Amino acid sequence: MAGALHLFQAAAKPMTLRIQKSNDGDRVVFKLTGRIQGDHLSALRALVAAEVLNHNAVLDLKEIKLVNREAVRFLVQAEANGAILRHCSPFIREWIVQERNAMRRSRAEHPEVQE
């Protein structure tokens, strides 16, 4: 199973995120290229939802050039749900660690608030 999905920010703007889906043994690999931003997340969540729930998803971030905070929070949640983050840059990895820690502190300080 191989395919590609192109997401565009707007018709007049260049592609911001490309997603290629392939199989690697029993895992489904989503190779992401470009930028991951908040407006991409609903489509990205829908694509990886079943594979993440089955612990079969790999998000290959080697070609990711830019992320925003919403995207990092998505990556934190995807990893917490069993996704593997492959080729994650040190900068993005550190941001994920910081965001995960901040989310944990927030939940501990405000258990009545659920995200």
C-alpha positions, 0 to 999 in steps of 0.5 A: 500500500503506497500513496501520497497526499498533498496538503496545501495551505491555500491555492496561491501558496506553495505546498506546506506538507506532503504525506507519503504512506507506505508499509514497512513490515507490520508498520505503516510509515507516514513520511512527512515532508515540509511543514506541519502546522495547525491547519494540517492536524485534522487531516494528519490525525485522521490519516494516522488514527487507526494505525496509532491505535493499533501501535503500527504507525511510524511518523518519519520526520526526516524531511520536516523543516518547520513545526509549530506548537500545535504540531509538537503537541500532536507529536507528543500525543501521537507518541504517547499513543504508541506512534514511533517518531523516526528521524526526529531532529534534535531540535524537534525532539527537545521541543517535544520533551519540553512540551510533554513536561509542560503538559504533565505539569499543567495536568498535575496542577489543574486535574479538573481541566482535561485537554 
